[in-house]
Amino acid sequence: MADGIDSRPATPTTAPPGDVSPGPGAPGHPAHHGYLERRSLRQGSAGWLLLTGLGVAYVVSGDFSGWNFGLAEGGFGGLAVATVLMGLMYTCMVFSLAELAAILPTAGGGYGFARRALGTWGGFLTGTAILIEYVLAPAAISIFIGDYVESLGLFGLESGRPLQLACFVVFVGIHLWGVGEALRFSFVVTGIAVAALLIFAVGAFTEFDASGLNDIPADPDAFGSSSWLPFGLLGIWAAFPFGMWFFLGVEGVPLAAEETRDPARTLPRAMALSMGVLLLLALITFLAATGARGSAALQDAGNPLVAALQGDGDPTPLSRFVNYAGLAGLVASFFSLVYAGSRQLFALSRAGYLPRFLSLTSRRKAPWLGLLVPGAIGFSLAAATGDGARMLNVAVLGATISYALMSLSHIVLRRREPGLPRPYRTPGGAATSAVAFVLACSALVATFLVDQDAALIALGVYAVAVAYFAFYSRHRLVAAAPEEEFAALAAAEAELERD
């Protein structure tokens, strides 16, 4: 069969289920139907266009700020190479996840894929890493929104905390209203942010000067240093986490699987389109900003696009527009990441990896505790620390762990179950996911080069979660959860094949 779209339906098969509770979630138990009924999402709410917008929304704030700090780690050449490699990693991973999403279209996303390929431990380790990313990233962005509004002098605020609280209250409230309404809101705000990036690029390219790209002085002590690689070859590696900022979060599209129309076809299409949009935005934003003002001027800028347009001069109409549009980008990413975190928490809770009550849904089929609990945690962290950069670095480490495990899941399923019907097949097969796996492991190590404290915090949180699973929740998994039912079917099929 050629790689691409296959019209055959997916047949669920997975690894053995492991420790699964025979309680209310088990098929045949009197409470089985009621358990899932109280934990169901609104199906068919999203098509490929809204999902494409969701994939871009996860990431778009990274185009407005954050990536430029990689210039201080690797210079223009180092960050350029890092961005190309991270773009390759995400592209390979997105194609791999598209195949997995067509096989297992559930709200678990990456956790469900790893559960299928790597068993209960693999599923939990992947789901926890994803949850760390999607709980901490919106908390960090809420701080950036508060700082942004303060710098713009909006609403007369002298502190960002009231706005951080407002972000969680208002945007979580929209999610509680319903997924269709939430995704349409996200799509509109994302469209504004993308339009602003394109308008910025047009204005910035009129001032493009290639001589400014390599204006960071070279470090003579760095191995392989030059005007294009001022911090040497190691600078490329250190810039990996910042190259990720152009794409971080796009892997969350499969979390909408249970709320998608025809997910086996819609998800791969939306993921490929959103990745294409993000690659284009990364290219034009990076080149336009550094070419307009020079790498040295942007390496420490909190608002690099505005700095690229106005430098040390007075604000221009275009720089003011981009400044306000940057707020739209932050809102779009915050809003969509809240959605992703709630669906990951919902799926882990429904399957018993986390307390089951967290997966209860409202009459509008929204996981209300899955929205409120991460929101409360996120606001508390934002208000208590005020350190958005540190929280984002923690989120990046969680993301890189999940990337390695999700890519490995694709490799394992391709080798262990080559005959598994695949409605969509990854171009290049396991070789594609192998590239993503190697680059994800490299990015994971690179996070320690940038912020060792953040990496240790993430590992500490991870260790607590692993202890909870090892001593408690792995003995209380729910048989009725989609991921566990697939596992049970696979175990039965394997027994039949052996007989």
C-alpha positions as CSV (number, residue, x, y, z in Angstrom):
1,M,0.0,0.0,0.0
2,A,1.4,3.4,-0.9
3,D,1.9,6.0,1.9
4,G,-1.1,8.4,2.0
5,I,-4.8,8.1,2.5
6,D,-6.4,4.6,2.8
7,S,-10.2,4.3,2.8
8,R,-10.2,1.2,5.0
9,P,-11.4,1.7,8.5
10,A,-9.0,1.3,11.4
11,T,-9.2,-1.9,13.5
12,P,-8.4,-1.3,17.1
13,T,-5.5,-3.4,18.4
14,T,-3.1,-2.6,21.2
15,A,-0.8,-3.9,23.9
16,P,-2.1,-6.0,26.8
17,P,-4.1,-3.9,29.2
18,G,-2.0,-4.4,32.4
19,D,-3.7,-3.6,35.7
20,V,-7.3,-2.7,35.0
21,S,-10.0,-2.1,37.5
22,P,-13.0,-4.5,37.3
23,G,-15.1,-1.7,38.9
24,P,-17.7,0.7,37.5
25,G,-15.7,1.3,34.3
26,A,-15.5,-2.4,33.3
27,P,-17.6,-3.7,30.4
28,G,-20.5,-5.8,31.8
29,H,-20.6,-4.0,35.1
30,P,-24.0,-2.4,35.8
31,A,-22.5,1.1,36.0
32,H,-20.5,0.7,32.8
33,H,-22.8,2.8,30.5
34,G,-23.3,5.4,33.2
35,Y,-19.6,5.8,33.8
36,L,-18.9,6.7,30.1
37,E,-22.1,8.7,29.7
38,R,-21.0,11.1,32.5
39,R,-17.6,11.4,30.7
40,S,-18.5,12.0,27.1
41,L,-17.5,14.9,24.8
42,R,-19.5,16.6,22.1
43,Q,-18.8,14.6,18.9
44,G,-18.6,16.1,15.4
45,S,-18.0,19.7,16.6
46,A,-14.9,20.4,14.6
47,G,-13.9,20.0,10.9
48,W,-10.5,20.4,9.3
49,L,-10.6,24.2,9.1
50,L,-11.2,24.7,12.8
51,L,-8.6,22.1,13.6
52,T,-6.0,23.7,11.4
53,G,-6.7,26.9,13.2
54,L,-6.3,25.1,16.5
55,G,-2.9,23.8,15.5
56,V,-1.7,27.3,14.5
57,A,-3.2,28.8,17.6
58,Y,-1.2,26.6,19.9
59,V,2.0,28.0,18.5
60,V,1.4,31.5,17.1
61,S,2.5,33.5,20.2
62,G,6.0,32.0,19.8
63,D,6.4,34.0,16.5
64,F,5.9,37.2,18.4
65,S,8.5,36.7,21.1
66,G,10.8,34.1,22.8
67,W,12.5,32.7,19.7
68,N,14.9,35.6,19.5
69,F,16.6,34.7,22.8
70,G,18.2,31.9,20.8
71,L,20.3,34.5,19.0
72,A,22.1,35.0,22.3
73,E,22.8,31.2,22.4
74,G,23.8,30.5,18.8
75,G,23.8,33.7,16.8
76,F,21.9,34.0,13.5
77,G,23.5,30.9,12.0
78,G,23.2,28.8,15.1
79,L,19.5,29.7,15.6
80,A,18.8,29.2,11.9
81,V,20.3,25.7,11.9
82,A,18.5,24.9,15.1
83,T,15.2,26.1,13.7
84,V,15.6,24.1,10.5
85,L,16.4,20.9,12.6
86,M,13.5,21.6,15.0
87,G,11.2,22.2,12.0
88,L,12.3,18.9,10.6
89,M,11.6,17.2,14.0
90,Y,8.1,18.6,14.2
91,T,7.3,17.8,10.6
92,C,8.4,14.2,11.0
93,M,6.6,13.9,14.3
94,V,3.4,15.5,12.9
95,F,3.3,13.0,10.0
96,S,3.9,10.2,12.5
97,L,1.2,11.4,14.9
98,A,-1.3,11.8,12.0
99,E,-1.0,8.0,11.4
100,L,-1.5,7.2,15.0
101,A,-4.4,9.6,15.3
102,A,-6.2,7.9,12.5
103,I,-5.7,4.5,14.2
104,L,-6.7,5.7,17.6
105,P,-8.9,8.8,17.4
106,T,-9.5,9.4,21.1
107,A,-9.1,12.5,23.4
108,G,-5.9,10.9,24.9
109,G,-3.8,12.0,21.9
110,G,-0.2,11.2,22.5
111,Y,-0.9,9.4,25.8
112,G,-3.3,7.0,23.9
113,F,-0.7,6.3,21.2
114,A,2.0,5.5,23.8
115,R,-0.5,3.4,25.8
116,R,-1.2,1.4,22.7
117,A,2.5,0.8,21.8
118,L,4.3,0.9,25.1
119,G,1.8,-0.3,27.6
120,T,0.4,1.3,30.8
121,W,3.8,2.7,31.9
122,G,4.5,4.2,28.5
123,G,1.1,5.8,28.4
124,F,1.4,7.3,31.8
125,L,4.9,8.7,31.2
126,T,3.8,10.2,27.9
127,G,0.6,11.6,29.3
128,T,2.2,13.2,32.3
129,A,4.9,14.9,30.2
130,I,2.2,16.3,27.9
131,L,0.2,17.5,30.9
132,I,3.2,19.3,32.4
133,E,3.5,21.1,29.0
134,Y,-0.1,22.1,28.7
135,V,-0.6,23.2,32.4
136,L,2.5,25.3,32.7
137,A,2.5,26.9,29.2
138,P,-0.8,28.8,29.6
139,A,0.3,29.9,33.1
140,A,3.4,31.4,31.6
141,I,1.5,33.0,28.8
142,S,-0.9,34.6,31.2
143,I,2.1,36.3,32.8
144,F,3.2,37.5,29.4
145,I,-0.3,38.8,28.6
146,G,-0.3,40.8,31.9
147,D,3.1,42.2,31.2
148,Y,2.0,43.1,27.6
149,V,-1.0,45.0,28.8
150,E,1.0,46.8,31.4
151,S,3.6,47.9,28.8
152,L,0.8,49.1,26.4
153,G,-0.8,51.1,29.3
154,L,-4.2,49.4,28.8
155,F,-6.9,49.6,31.4
156,G,-4.6,51.7,33.7
157,L,-3.3,48.4,35.3
158,E,-0.1,48.6,37.4
159,S,-0.1,44.9,38.1
160,G,-0.6,42.0,35.8
161,R,-2.3,39.7,38.3
162,P,-5.9,41.0,37.8
163,L,-5.5,40.4,34.1
164,Q,-4.0,36.9,34.7
165,L,-7.1,36.1,36.8
166,A,-9.4,37.6,34.1
167,C,-7.7,35.4,31.4
168,F,-8.4,32.2,33.3
169,V,-11.9,33.2,34.3
170,V,-13.1,34.5,30.9
171,F,-11.4,32.0,28.6
172,V,-12.1,28.9,30.8
173,G,-15.7,30.2,30.8
174,I,-15.8,30.2,27.0
175,H,-14.5,26.6,27.0
176,L,-17.2,25.6,29.5
177,W,-19.8,27.1,27.1
178,G,-18.9,24.5,24.5
179,V,-16.1,23.2,22.3
180,G,-17.6,24.5,19.0
181,E,-17.9,28.1,20.3
182,A,-14.4,27.8,21.8
183,L,-12.8,26.7,18.6
184,R,-14.5,29.4,16.6
185,F,-13.3,32.0,19.0
186,S,-9.8,30.7,18.8
187,F,-9.9,30.6,15.0
188,V,-10.9,34.3,14.8
189,V,-8.2,35.5,17.2
190,T,-5.6,33.3,15.5
191,G,-6.5,34.8,12.1
192,I,-5.9,38.3,13.5
193,A,-2.5,37.2,14.8
194,V,-1.4,35.5,11.5
195,A,-2.6,38.5,9.5
196,A,-0.4,40.7,11.7
197,L,2.6,38.6,11.1
198,L,2.2,38.8,7.4
199,I,1.8,42.6,7.5
200,F,4.8,42.8,9.8
201,A,6.9,40.8,7.3
202,V,5.9,43.1,4.4
203,G,7.0,46.2,6.4
204,A,10.2,44.6,7.8
205,F,11.4,43.3,4.5
206,T,11.4,46.9,3.1
207,E,14.3,47.5,5.6
208,F,16.1,44.2,5.1
209,D,19.9,44.4,5.3
210,A,21.8,41.1,5.1
211,S,24.9,42.7,6.8
212,G,22.9,42.8,10.1
213,L,22.3,39.1,10.2
214,N,25.8,38.2,11.5
215,D,26.5,41.3,13.6
216,I,27.0,39.4,16.9
217,P,30.8,39.2,17.7
218,A,32.3,35.8,17.4
219,D,33.6,34.1,20.6
220,P,37.2,33.1,19.7
221,D,37.2,30.4,22.4
222,A,34.1,28.6,21.0
223,F,34.9,25.6,18.9
224,G,33.9,26.2,15.3
225,S,33.0,29.9,15.9
226,S,32.6,32.3,12.9
227,S,30.6,35.4,12.1
228,W,27.7,33.1,11.2
229,L,28.2,30.8,14.3
230,P,29.5,33.3,16.9
231,F,29.2,30.7,19.7
232,G,30.5,27.8,17.7
233,L,28.9,24.5,17.0
234,L,27.7,24.1,20.5
235,G,25.6,27.2,20.0
236,I,23.4,25.3,17.5
237,W,22.5,22.8,20.1
238,A,21.9,25.4,22.8
239,A,19.5,27.1,20.4
240,F,17.3,24.0,20.0
241,P,14.7,25.0,22.6
242,F,14.3,28.5,21.0
243,G,14.0,27.0,17.5
244,M,11.1,24.9,19.1
245,W,9.2,28.1,19.9
246,F,8.1,28.4,16.3
247,F,6.3,25.0,16.5
248,L,5.8,24.1,20.2
249,G,2.3,22.8,20.8
250,V,1.2,21.8,17.2
251,E,1.3,18.2,18.4
252,G,-1.8,18.8,20.4
253,V,-4.2,18.7,17.5
254,P,-5.1,14.9,18.0
255,L,-6.4,15.8,21.5
256,A,-9.6,17.0,19.6
257,A,-10.1,13.6,18.1
258,E,-13.3,12.7,19.9
259,E,-14.9,16.1,19.0
260,T,-13.9,15.9,15.3
261,R,-16.0,14.9,12.3
262,D,-14.5,11.9,10.5
263,P,-11.2,12.0,12.5
264,A,-9.3,9.4,10.5
265,R,-9.4,11.8,7.5
266,T,-9.8,15.2,9.2
267,L,-6.9,15.0,11.7
268,P,-4.1,14.1,9.2
269,R,-5.3,16.9,6.9
270,A,-5.5,19.5,9.6
271,M,-2.1,18.5,11.1
272,A,-0.3,18.8,7.8
273,L,-1.9,22.1,6.9
274,S,-1.2,23.7,10.3
275,M,2.4,22.5,10.1
276,G,2.8,24.0,6.7
277,V,1.4,27.4,7.9
278,L,3.8,27.3,10.9
279,L,6.9,26.6,8.7
280,L,6.0,29.5,6.5
281,L,5.4,31.9,9.4
282,A,8.7,30.8,11.0
283,L,10.7,31.5,7.9
284,I,9.3,34.9,7.2
285,T,9.2,36.1,10.8
286,F,12.8,35.0,11.5
287,L,14.3,36.5,8.3
288,A,12.3,39.7,8.3
289,A,12.9,40.5,12.0
290,T,16.7,39.8,12.0
291,G,17.2,41.4,8.6
292,A,15.4,44.6,9.5
293,R,17.3,45.4,12.7
294,G,20.2,43.0,13.0
295,S,20.7,40.0,15.3
296,A,22.5,41.9,18.1
297,A,19.6,44.3,18.5
298,L,17.1,41.5,18.9
299,Q,18.9,38.9,21.0
300,D,17.6,40.4,24.3
301,A,14.4,42.1,23.1
302,G,11.2,41.3,25.0
303,N,9.2,42.3,22.0
304,P,11.4,41.5,19.0
305,L,9.0,42.3,16.2
306,V,8.3,45.8,17.5
307,A,12.1,46.3,18.1
308,A,12.7,45.2,14.5
309,L,10.3,47.9,13.2
310,Q,11.2,50.9,15.3
311,G,14.5,50.2,16.9
312,D,15.3,53.0,19.4
313,G,13.1,55.4,17.6
314,D,9.5,56.5,18.2
315,P,6.7,54.1,17.6
316,T,5.3,54.0,14.1
317,P,1.8,53.1,13.1
318,L,3.0,49.7,11.9
319,S,4.9,49.0,15.1
320,R,1.8,50.0,17.2
321,F,-0.4,47.6,15.1
322,V,2.1,44.7,15.5
323,N,2.3,45.5,19.3
324,Y,-1.4,45.2,19.7
325,A,-1.6,42.2,17.4
326,G,1.0,40.4,19.6
327,L,-1.6,40.5,22.3
328,A,-3.9,38.6,20.0
329,G,-1.2,36.0,19.4
330,L,-0.8,35.5,23.2
331,V,-4.5,35.2,23.7
332,A,-4.8,32.6,20.9
333,S,-2.1,30.4,22.3
334,F,-3.3,30.8,25.9
335,F,-6.9,29.9,24.9
336,S,-5.9,26.8,22.8
337,L,-3.4,25.5,25.4
338,V,-6.2,25.6,28.0
339,Y,-8.2,23.4,25.7
340,A,-5.4,21.0,25.2
341,G,-4.6,20.7,28.9
342,S,-8.2,20.0,29.7
343,R,-8.5,17.2,27.1
344,Q,-5.3,15.5,28.3
345,L,-6.4,15.6,31.9
346,F,-9.8,14.4,30.9
347,A,-8.4,11.3,29.0
348,L,-6.0,10.4,31.8
349,S,-8.7,10.7,34.4
350,R,-11.3,8.8,32.4
351,A,-8.9,5.9,32.2
352,G,-8.0,6.0,35.9
353,Y,-4.4,7.2,35.6
354,L,-5.6,10.3,37.5
355,P,-8.5,10.6,40.0
356,R,-11.7,9.6,38.0
357,F,-13.8,12.5,39.1
358,L,-11.6,14.9,37.1
359,S,-13.1,13.5,33.8
360,L,-16.8,14.3,34.6
361,T,-18.4,16.4,31.9
362,S,-21.2,18.9,32.0
363,R,-24.5,18.9,30.2
364,R,-22.8,20.8,27.4
365,K,-20.2,18.0,27.2
366,A,-17.3,20.0,28.5
367,P,-14.9,18.5,31.1
368,W,-15.6,21.1,33.7
369,L,-13.2,19.9,36.3
370,G,-10.6,19.2,33.7
371,L,-10.9,22.9,32.9
372,L,-11.2,24.4,36.4
373,V,-8.5,22.4,38.2
374,P,-5.6,23.1,35.7
375,G,-6.9,26.7,35.5
376,A,-6.7,27.1,39.3
377,I,-3.2,25.5,39.3
378,G,-2.0,27.7,36.5
379,F,-3.3,30.9,38.0
380,S,-1.8,30.1,41.4
381,L,1.6,29.4,39.8
382,A,1.5,32.6,37.7
383,A,0.5,34.7,40.7
384,A,3.0,33.1,43.1
385,T,6.1,33.1,40.9
386,G,5.6,35.7,38.1
387,D,8.4,33.8,36.3
388,G,6.9,33.0,32.9
389,A,10.2,32.2,31.2
390,R,11.1,29.6,33.9
391,M,7.6,28.0,33.5
392,L,8.0,27.8,29.8
393,N,11.3,26.2,30.1
394,V,9.7,23.5,32.4
395,A,7.0,23.1,29.8
396,V,9.6,22.6,27.0
397,L,11.3,19.8,28.9
398,G,7.9,18.0,29.4
399,A,7.3,18.5,25.7
400,T,10.6,17.0,24.6
401,I,10.0,13.9,26.7
402,S,6.6,13.4,25.2
403,Y,8.0,13.9,21.7
404,A,10.6,11.1,22.2
405,L,8.0,8.7,23.5
406,M,5.4,9.5,20.9
407,S,7.9,9.0,18.1
408,L,9.0,5.8,19.7
409,S,5.4,4.6,19.8
410,H,5.1,5.0,16.0
411,I,8.3,3.0,15.5
412,V,7.1,0.2,17.8
413,L,3.7,-0.1,16.2
414,R,5.1,-0.1,12.7
415,R,7.5,-3.0,13.6
416,R,5.2,-4.9,15.9
417,E,2.0,-4.6,14.0
418,P,2.9,-4.0,10.3
419,G,-0.5,-5.4,9.1
420,L,-2.5,-3.0,11.2
421,P,-5.0,-1.2,9.0
422,R,-4.0,2.4,8.7
423,P,-6.4,5.0,7.3
424,Y,-3.4,7.3,6.9
425,R,0.2,6.2,6.5
426,T,3.2,8.3,7.4
427,P,5.4,9.2,4.4
428,G,8.7,7.4,4.9
429,G,7.2,5.1,7.6
430,A,9.3,4.3,10.6
431,A,12.3,6.1,9.2
432,T,10.4,9.4,9.5
433,S,9.5,8.8,13.2
434,A,13.1,7.7,13.8
435,V,14.4,11.1,12.7
436,A,11.9,12.8,15.0
437,F,13.0,10.5,17.9
438,V,16.7,11.3,17.5
439,L,16.1,15.0,17.3
440,A,13.7,14.9,20.2
441,C,16.3,13.3,22.4
442,S,18.8,15.9,21.3
443,A,16.3,18.7,22.2
444,L,15.7,17.1,25.6
445,V,19.4,17.2,26.4
446,A,19.6,20.8,25.1
447,T,17.1,22.0,27.7
448,F,19.7,21.3,30.3
449,L,22.1,23.6,28.5
450,V,19.6,26.5,28.7
451,D,18.0,26.3,32.1
452,Q,19.2,23.5,34.5
453,D,17.0,24.7,37.3
454,A,13.8,24.4,35.1
455,A,14.9,21.0,33.9
456,L,15.3,19.8,37.5
457,I,11.9,21.2,38.5
458,A,10.3,19.4,35.7
459,L,12.0,16.1,36.6
460,G,10.9,16.6,40.2
461,V,7.3,17.0,39.2
462,Y,7.7,14.0,37.0
463,A,9.1,11.9,39.8
464,V,6.1,12.7,42.1
465,A,3.7,11.7,39.3
466,V,5.6,8.5,38.7
467,A,5.4,7.5,42.4
468,Y,1.7,8.2,42.4
469,F,1.2,5.9,39.4
470,A,3.5,3.2,40.7
471,F,2.0,2.9,44.1
472,Y,-1.6,3.8,43.5
473,S,-3.3,4.5,40.1
474,R,-1.8,1.7,38.0
475,H,-3.9,-0.7,40.0
476,R,-7.1,1.2,39.4
477,L,-7.2,1.7,35.6
478,V,-10.6,1.7,34.0
479,A,-11.4,-1.1,31.5
480,A,-14.1,0.9,29.7
481,A,-11.8,3.8,28.7
482,P,-11.2,3.7,24.9
483,E,-7.4,3.2,25.3
484,E,-7.9,0.2,27.7
485,E,-10.6,-1.4,25.6
486,F,-8.2,-1.3,22.6
487,A,-5.6,-2.9,24.8
488,A,-8.0,-5.6,25.9
489,L,-9.0,-6.4,22.2
490,A,-5.3,-6.6,21.3
491,A,-4.6,-9.0,24.1
492,A,-7.5,-11.2,23.0
493,E,-6.4,-11.1,19.4
494,A,-2.8,-12.0,20.4
495,E,-4.2,-15.0,22.4
496,L,-6.2,-16.2,19.3
497,E,-3.1,-15.9,17.1
498,R,-1.0,-18.0,19.5
499,D,-3.7,-20.6,19.7
